[in-house]
Amino acid sequence: MKSSDLWAKHGGGTLRPDSAETRDLFVFGVTEDSRDVRYGYLFCALPGTTEHGLAFCSQAASKGAQAIAVPEGMLGELERAHGVTHLAMEASSHALDQQRLAGVTFDAAGFTNLTQDHLDYHPSMEDYFQAKMRLFSERLKTDGVAVINTRDPSGIRIASAMRSRNTRVISYGEAGSGADLVVLKRIPHVQGQTLKLSVFGTSYEVEAPVAGAFQAENILCALGLAVGTGVPVERAISGIARLSSVPGRLELAAVLANGAAVYVDYAHTPNALGNVLRSVRPHVGAQGKLHVIFGCGGDRDPGKRPIMGRIAEELSDCVWVTDDNPRTEDPDTIRRQVLSGATLATNAGARREALQLALSAMRSGDVLVVAGKGHEDYQIVLERDSAGLPLHDSRGRPVTKKIPFSDAKIIREIASM
């Protein structure tokens, strides 16, 4: 049975029949026994005589459950048993458009921005906007709270629509914008930033252990969501100092003995690499240098390789070119293609060796961005035989394998030596 059949039957809407997501969304069966879960099943996490199905959600997911259903009232059970009072989740435009959030209502919803993306799915930017808008028009309670970045033109549209239906709006934006939450001043330093905030007209100064102007905006959004769901302002602000980055998203992986900082980020496209280097540059010390290590994935767009090399060389002081996930391609060939756009960069070889080289070159005030793999804990390489020759499958195609490799973990190992 297709998910679209279920939703159409119950008035929840339909999926786009021509999308990649639709082709993958099937419910083949329903079971309340995690042992019986097969790929595409709906697992119902119900209470049993001796065990509760909630204890087996991870097992069901690992066996291919398409979705997991829990009984109503489980939020109360989470609070009673585990002290959980607030739950947060991402609402993607795909999920909203496909009605995968049908039946879910939110007490608060946040909007950060709308930039060109996902146009392989959405026919236009307006269609993309309308999908995002459904979070507020359909899923947010009327008496809920909408936390909106009014620096973004689409945010202004959403805020206007919410005010028209008498839903409370907490706005955040630039100094002088009249928004409820504002960053008055941002003072970057190697390990994070000092933020001077205006919160509903009251000034605060806080230390945020995360880098980048975009993180400051994200903090405002999170602050608005916390306050909007009943967290006292003072308590919410005190939590900023305890923040940590999402793994692999401008994550502070290590601070060296000399004070130099190492960040790990998932940036693996020209635009993303440029954005992360611009975000980190203000955090470099007065006499420091900005270093970057990155590579390009094999069996992926080769045209971006020299472009990324050029961007790295233009926006940083020291460029170390290494391997990403080479897959079936020769790693050295990929590196040389990157270096064709970065003539002053260093061909640093394999990734572990490149990390050792770059960390040994860092001085006080320096910042290193390790880009490309982010949170990944593996590297995809060619499978080779005992003689070092590539293996092939029955159709003659090269065989790849995943080997353990975590940028953050290896950085911490090297830093602790």
N, C-alpha and C positions, 0 to 999 in steps of 0.2 A: 504494500500500500504506500503510495506517495504521501509525503507530508502535505502537499498541496491538496490532495483529495480529502484529507482530514480537515484542513482549515476551510476548504470550500464547503464541506458538509455542515460545518458549524458556524459558517458566516465569518470566518476569520480572514478571508482574503486568499489570494493565490500567489504562487511563485512565478517568476519569469521562466517560461519553458525553455528559453535558449541560453540560459546562463550556466556557467560551469558549476556554480553552487547548487543549482537545481538538480543537475545530473547526479550529484552526490547525496542529495537529501532524500533518503528512502527510509521508511520504517517497515522492516520485514517481519517483526514480531514483537510481542509484549510478554514480559515475564517479571515475576516478583522474586525469582530465585537467581541470584547472581551466577550460580554454577551453570545455568542454562542460557546465559547471555551469549548471543552470536553477533557478528558484525551487523549493524543496522537495527538492533533491537532497542526498544524502549524499556528501560529498567525501572520498575516501580519500587521505591525504597520504603516499604511498609513495615510496621511493627509486627513481629512474630511472637510466638509463645516464649521463646528463650532468647532470641536475638532481634535487633532492630536492623532493618534494611539499610539505614544510614551508614552502618559500619562496613558495608560492602560496596559503597559507591565507587571507590578507587578500583576495586577488582572488576566491577562491571565496566567501568570506563576503559580499563586496560584490555578488556576482551572485545571492545568495539561497540559499546552502547552508543546509539545515536543521540539519546537524550535520557535524562534521569528525572523522574517525577517523585515529589515528596508530598506527604499529606499536608493539608492546610493546618496552620497553627504551629508549624515546625520552628518558626522564628522564636516563638515563646519558649519552646524546648531548648533552643540554642542558648537563649539567655539564662534559663534556669540551670542548665547543665554546664555551660561553658562561659557564662558571663558576657556573651556577645549581645550587644545592644544595637549595633549599626552594621548593615551589610552594604557593600559597594560593588558595582559591576560596570563594565563597559557596554554601551549600547551602540553597536556598529550600524552604519547606514544599511549594510546588507541585511542584518538581522531585523531592523525596523521595516525595511521594504518587504521582506519575506515573511513578516508576521511571526518571526521566531520568538518575539517577546509578547505575543498575544497572551493576555491573562495576567501579565505582570504590571503592577502599578508602583509608581515611585513617589516618595515623599519629597524628594528634591532631585533636580537634574541640572547638570552643568553643560555649558557650551563654551568651547575654547576658540575655535576658528573654523573657517571653511576655505580650504585651498584646493587647487586643481589636483584631483586624485580620483582613483576608482572609475575613471570614465570608460574603462573597458566593460563596466557593468552598467553604470548610470548613463542614459542617453545624452544628458547635458548637465551643466552645472546647476541649472534650476531644478532638475530632477533630483540631483544629489542633495541640494538644499531641502527640498520637500521631504526627502527620506529622513534627513536629520530632524526636520521640524516635527515629525510624527512622535518623537520622544516627548515633546512638550505638548502637542495638541491631543495626543491619544493616550500616552502612557503616564504622564505626570498628573497627579491628583489636582483638582481645581484649587483646593486649599493647600497645595504644596508650595514649594519654593523653587523658582527658576534662577540659577546663578549664571549670569551672562557676561561675556566679554564684549562690552559695547564699543571697543576699539575696532572691532570687525563689523563691516557693514551688514553682514548676515545676522550678527548678534543684535544689532539695532532692530532688525525686522522681527526677530523672535521676541525681544523684550517688549516691543509694541503690541504684538499679538497676545502676550501673556497679560499685560496690563489691561487690555481690552476685555479679557475674561475675568478680571479681578484676581489674578494669581500674583502672589508677592514676587517681586523681582529684586534680587541683590545683584547690582552691577559692579563690574570691576574694569579698570582701564588705566589710562595715562593720567599723570598729574595735570590738574586744571580741567579735566573732563567732566567733573561733577559726579563721578562714579562713587559708589558706596565704599569700595575698596580700591586703594591706589598705592603704587610704589612711588613714594616721593623722591627717594634717592637709593641708588644701588652702588655699593662699594665692593667690587670684586677683589678677591685675594686668592692665593694659590690653592687653598683647600676649600673654598666656598665663597660666600659673599655676605656682607652686612646689608640688611634691608631696613630702610626707614619707611614705615607704612602709615597710611591714614586709614583707619578702620571706623567707619561711620562717624568721621569727623575727629576722632581721637588719634593722636600720634603715638607710634610705638617704634622701638628699634630692636631688631632681633638678628641673631646669627643664624644663617641658613647653611648647613654643610653640603650644599649642592651647587653646581656651577651652571652658568648660563642665564641670560635674560629670560629665555622661555621658561626656565624653572621658576623664576620669580612670578611670572604670570600664572603658572600652574599652582603655585602656593596660594595665590589670591583665590583661585577657583576652589581649591580644597578648603580654604578657610571659610569661604562663603557657604559651601555645602555643610561643613561642620556646624557653623552658627545657625544655618537654616534648619538643621535637624535637632536643634536644642542644646548644642554644646555651648557653654558660656564663653564669651569672647576671650576673656583672659586665659582660660584653660586652653582654648584652641590655639591662641598665639604662642603659649608656652610650648606647645607641641612642635613648633617649627624647628626648634633647635635639635630635636630628636629625629628629624627626617633622614631618610637614606634614599639613594637613587634606586630606581628600578634596575635590576641586574642587566648590565650590558647597555644601558641607556645613559651615557655620560656618567658612568659609575666610577666613583673614586676607589680605585683598586688598591692603591698603596701610596704612602708618603715616605719617601726615603729619609735616611738619617740626616741628610743635609737640607731637608725641607722641601725638596722637589716633589711634585705630585704627578701621579700616573692615573689617567682616566681611560676607561674602556668604553667604546661606543660601537653600535651596530652599523654605523654609516657605511654603505657599500655602493652608493651611486654618486655621480658627480655633484648633484645638488645637495645631497645629505652630507657629503664630506666637506663641502664648502661651508655649509651652515654650522657644522659642529666646530670647525676651526675658527670661524668668526665668533662663535659663542665663547670659546675658551680663551681667545687672545687677550681679553681684558684681565684674565686671571693670572697672566704671566707676570712675574716680578719685574721691577724697574730695570734690573740688569740681566734679567733672565731671557731664555729662548724658548720658543714653541717648537717642539719636536712632534713628528707624526710617523707612525708605522702603519702601513697598510699594504694590501695586495688586491688582486682582482680574481674572482672566481673563474675556474675553468668551465668550458662548455656553456658559457654565458656571453653576452654581448661584448665582442672584442673591441668594438669601436669606442667604448667608454674608457679603455685602459690608458691611452695617452692623454685623454682629457682629464682623468683623475690625477695623473702625474703632474700635469700643468697646474691644476688647481692646488694640489698639495705644495708645489714649489712656490707658487705665488703667495699663499696664505700662511706658510710656516717658515721657520728658520732652518730646520734640519729635517730632511726627508729620508726615511729608511723604507725601502721597497722590499717586501717579503712575499710569502705565499699566503693565500686565503684558503679556499677549498679548490685545489687544482683539478680535482676529479680526473677526467681521462687525458687532460692536456699535460704537456711538459711544463713543470713549474718555472724553469729558467726562461723558457720562451715567453711565458706570460709576463715575468718580471721585466724582460727586455722590452716588451711592448709598452709597459707602463713607463719605463725609463726613457722611451723615445719622446715622451712629453715632459720629462723632468731630467734635464741633462746634468744638473748639479746634485742629483739625489744619489744615495748609496744603495747599491745592490747588496742587501744584507743577508741574502740566502734564506734558508729555512726559518720558520717562524720563531722557534725557541732561541736559536742563535741570534736572530735579529733583535729579540727582546733583550737578550744579554748585552748585545752591543749598545743598544740605545740607552738602557739603564746605566751602564757604566760611563756613558758620556754626559749624563745629566749633572748639572750643578745647582747650587742654591738659587731659587727663584724660577727654575725651569719647570715647564709643564710638558708632559708627553701624552699624546692621544694615540691609543692603540685602536685603530678603526677596522671595521669590516665584519667581525665575527660576533661581537657583543656577548650575549649570554650563552652562545653555543659552547657545549662541552665536548666537541668532537671536531675532527678535520676529515674531509672526504678526499681520499687519495686512491691511486691505482692499486689494485691487488696484483702482487707479483709472485712469481714462483721462486724456488730456492736459488735459481741462477740470476734472479733479478729481472727476469723478463715479464712483461705484462701478461696477465691471464685474460682469456676470452671465454664468453659463454658459448652455448651450442650454435648460436647464430653469428658467431664471429665478432660480437661486440665486446669492447673492453669492460672488465669487471672492476667496480670500485668497492671500497670498504671504508668504514668509519673507524678512526683511531681516536682514543681519548685525547682531548686537547682543550683546555680552558685557559683563555688569556688571563683572566683575573687570578686564577689559582697559580699559574706559572709565574706571573709577575710577583705575587706575594712570596713564592718560594725564592726567587732571585733576590728580592729585596731583603729577605731575612738572612741571607748568607753573610 
